[in-house]
């Protein structure tokens, strides 16, 4: 970044001084100045500064020499010295020296110094004051246009700074020399991060994990697993909301496709299986790193500098297929990616907001953190997170909890020596940045209703409005435990399925699953005489035509029959006790026939799906309230 700034400043001088004229006439001072320019072009910056300062010592009113020396201090990162030199020169900007050219040069110089120091109000004021003095030829340059764009951006940001208070994560976290890229499970009970003991060639990266031990209290960090951490580097990881799928970066491993590759590991029955390289569908011969899994692990986002992108590092993505393989990675597109760098993607738990760092979108300087919202399947124009989350320094990554309360990040402490450290911090995430509707994180267990043994069933949360799968998780085969996320306003169904068992179907809103902290799901093995309530089948009042919102359950019943080709079923229609019994029986039969018709129209043999209308003869609960009557209006499926 620094050579670019110098180029901008240097171009400004050329733009204002074609056929160079100076604020002094001393030929020896001018000769020292011109020698400094030659040394600058040779990148001998220290020698060039000495030459410019020699010119100033000979002629204290040499305005152009102050500017050049200040520019070089900026290039070398010494902003205090740059400002001191510029201030010393500005004091000479009086009388006959106060020419338009010189005033404009100093205004441009100070605007850049203030920007680099993060003094945005001063930078904006300086630029605004001298902007009318710039020549039209300079205003047509890319350097001016970039600065004007940033000033226009600042005009929308100044005075809009949010209030955040950073807090260092407590002991026993932050006990290592370097720890970075923190990620948490959805329930906030696990934190994973990359640990490194130093920056030497033999200081390798490992993934460490710590567990919540109360409010902002953590257990001693330990290696995530001997099957994952090895003699090679393992770092920059992402984990699913339930903590059962891990993707991480490893560089220069024997099975690597390129310089750095992505690896995937699955936790099965409570233990991490040995990881494997994600292969050529995901990895390339280039740098592939900084993964972010969607909450349920169905989509992977990562950063790569491979060919086929828009610039340096771009955000790419891959989709996990039904058989567990990963589809060929694709570029996320030109809305998010630019000709510069986009890194550190983080897909928020609602699968609707992607955070990433970039120096290609308009920001405050260096890398800023942006978010892009997903609407109707498309990523929208990125939004800068604003002050003070972003500033003049590089912001690399954020991780925001499912509860939207805290953002976790890494901060580097520098003292120029061996004591440099990177530490884990967090701050309360500002409510001003809208992250969508609230998510409820709950847990539960799945058991075999006959034996009481845990089952590794699949749990799918499905939008009944458009039959899209919102989340899909798997219960642990050893404990039966699972995690599920529920969006507050979703009209959704929860489907718990495993081959060889009857499915369990819930209506999330009616069954108030968001309020159930430990949902216990009992699945019944397929056997003659067993039955289940076929939830989320909807009819209008006094009608038997299926509503569109029924499609999710209908598809799953078809899937159940396809997976169990020797099973025949009886579709049973039931009503409440309102109305005549004969009428209710006919209505219930017609509703059962509607389900039967869907299955037959979608390829099911008619002999496998019988129907019966039972009217109000078999209520589940007494018909003594509207809620109970609603429960009695149902379709049940019995195994024949």
URFENPE-V847084 format. One record per backbone hydrogen bond with DSSP energy under -0.5 kcal/mol. NH is the residue of the N-H (numbers start at 1). CO is the residue of the C=O. If there is no record, write none. Layout:
NH/CO + NH/CO
This chain:
5/1 + 6/2 + 7/3 + 8/4 + 9/5 + 10/6 + 11/7 + 12/8 + 13/9 + 14/10 + 15/11 + 16/12 + 17/13 + 17/14 + 27/25 + 30/26 + 31/27 + 32/28 + 33/29 + 34/30 + 35/31 + 36/32 + 37/33 + 38/34 + 39/35 + 40/36 + 41/37 + 42/38 + 43/40 + 44/39 + 45/43 + 48/44 + 49/45 + 50/46 + 51/47 + 52/48 + 53/49 + 54/50 + 55/51 + 56/52 + 57/53 + 58/54 + 59/55 + 62/59 + 63/61 + 65/62 + 66/62 + 67/63 + 68/64 + 69/65 + 70/66 + 71/67 + 72/68 + 73/69 + 74/70 + 75/71 + 76/72 + 77/74 + 78/73 + 79/77 + 82/78 + 83/79 + 84/80 + 85/81 + 86/82 + 87/83 + 88/84 + 89/85 + 90/86 + 91/87 + 92/89 + 93/90 + 94/92 + 97/94 + 98/95 + 99/97 + 103/99 + 104/100 + 105/101 + 106/102 + 107/103 + 108/104 + 109/105 + 110/106 + 111/107 + 112/108 + 113/109 + 114/110 + 115/111 + 116/112 + 117/113 + 118/114 + 118/115 + 119/114 + 120/118 + 123/119 + 124/120 + 125/121 + 126/122 + 127/123 + 128/124 + 129/125 + 130/126 + 131/127 + 133/130 + 134/130 + 134/131 + 139/135 + 140/136 + 141/138 + 145/141 + 146/142 + 147/143 + 148/144 + 149/145 + 150/146 + 151/147 + 152/148 + 153/149 + 154/150 + 155/151 + 156/152 + 156/153 + 157/153 + 157/154 + 158/154 + 160/157 + 162/387 + 164/162 + 167/426 + 169/424 + 173/170 + 175/172 + 178/196 + 179/422 + 180/194 + 183/192 + 185/190 + 186/241 + 187/241 + 188/185 + 191/210 + 192/183 + 193/208 + 194/180 + 195/206 + 196/178 + 203/200 + 204/202 + 206/195 + 208/193 + 208/206 + 209/222 + 210/191 + 212/189 + 213/217 + 217/214 + 219/211 + 222/209 + 224/207 + 228/225 + 229/225 + 230/232 + 233/251 + 234/205 + 235/249 + 238/247 + 240/245 + 241/295 + 243/240 + 246/265 + 247/238 + 248/263 + 249/235 + 250/261 + 252/259 + 256/253 + 260/286 + 261/250 + 263/248 + 264/276 + 265/246 + 267/244 + 268/266 + 268/271 + 271/268 + 273/266 + 275/227 + 276/264 + 278/262 + 282/279 + 283/279 + 288/260 + 288/286 + 289/303 + 291/236 + 292/301 + 294/299 + 297/294 + 300/318 + 301/292 + 302/316 + 303/289 + 304/314 + 305/287 + 309/306 + 312/339 + 312/340 + 314/304 + 316/302 + 317/330 + 318/300 + 320/298 + 321/325 + 324/321 + 327/319 + 329/281 + 330/317 + 332/315 + 336/333 + 337/333 + 342/313 + 343/357 + 345/290 + 346/355 + 348/346 + 348/353 + 351/348 + 354/372 + 355/346 + 355/353 + 356/370 + 357/343 + 358/368 + 359/341 + 360/341 + 368/358 + 370/356 + 371/383 + 372/354 + 374/352 + 375/373 + 375/378 + 378/375 + 380/373 + 382/335 + 383/371 + 385/369 + 390/386 + 395/367 + 395/393 + 396/394 + 399/408 + 401/406 + 404/401 + 407/427 + 408/399 + 409/425 + 411/423 + 413/421 + 414/412 + 420/417 + 421/413 + 422/177 + 423/411 + 425/409 + 426/167 + 427/407 + 429/405 + 433/430 + 434/432 + 440/486 + 441/439 + 442/440 + 442/484 + 443/517 + 444/482 + 445/519 + 446/480 + 447/521 + 448/453 + 449/447 + 449/523 + 452/448 + 455/446 + 457/455 + 458/497 + 459/473 + 460/495 + 461/471 + 462/460 + 462/493 + 463/468 + 464/462 + 464/491 + 465/491 + 467/463 + 468/463 + 470/461 + 470/468 + 471/461 + 473/459 + 475/457 + 476/481 + 480/476 + 482/444 + 484/442 + 486/440 + 488/438 + 490/487 + 492/490 + 493/462 + 494/506 + 495/460 + 495/493 + 496/494 + 496/504 + 497/458 + 497/495 + 501/498 + 502/524 + 504/496 + 506/494 + 508/492 + 508/506 + 509/492 + 511/507 + 512/508 + 512/509 + 513/508 + 515/512 + 516/513 + 517/515 + 519/443 + 521/445 + 521/519 + 522/520 + 523/447 + 523/521 + 526/500 + 529/639 + 530/527 + 532/637 + 534/635 + 535/533 + 538/536 + 540/545 + 543/540 + 547/538 + 550/547 + 551/548 + 554/550 + 555/551 + 556/552 + 557/553 + 558/554 + 559/555 + 560/556 + 561/557 + 562/558 + 563/559 + 564/560 + 567/564 + 569/608 + 570/638 + 571/610 + 572/570 + 572/636 + 573/571 + 573/612 + 574/634 + 575/615 + 579/577 + 584/580 + 585/581 + 586/582 + 587/583 + 588/584 + 589/585 + 590/586 + 591/587 + 592/588 + 593/589 + 594/590 + 595/591 + 596/592 + 597/593 + 598/594 + 599/595 + 600/596 + 601/597 + 602/598 + 603/600 + 604/599 + 608/605 + 609/606 + 610/569 + 610/608 + 612/571 + 614/573 + 614/612 + 617/614 + 624/622 + 629/625 + 630/626 + 631/627 + 632/628 + 633/629 + 634/574 + 634/632 + 636/572 + 637/532 + 638/570 + 639/530 + 640/568
